Amino acid sequence: MNEEQFQQVYEQLQQINKKTPGNGMSFVRGILTGFGYVIGAGVAIIIIGWFLNAVGVIPAFTKQAEDWKNIFQRAPGQTFVPVDNPEAGVEQ
């Protein structure tokens, strides 16, 4: 390679460097991609669980959901975690 070819390669590398995002942008893109995977997996699990529940494959889940529904309906406006006593529920 001669000097002219090196100069052309150098200019092409500079153009490529200007087109690519920096490390910060790559980091943010990676975080958002990971977040999208987690949200997508959660939605898929919810849909599969709902479908299996509707078909009747997992009837125990129906009983648990009804129990939670009854608990939440019996206690409107109440908190389930004690706020005034931070030590409550902590075993010593």
Secondary structure, DSSP 8 states (H G I E B T S, - for coil): --HHHHHHHHHHHHHHHHHS--HHHHHHHHHHHHHHHHHHHHHHHHHHHHHHHHHTS-HHHHHHHHHHHHHHHHSTT--SS-SS-TTTT---
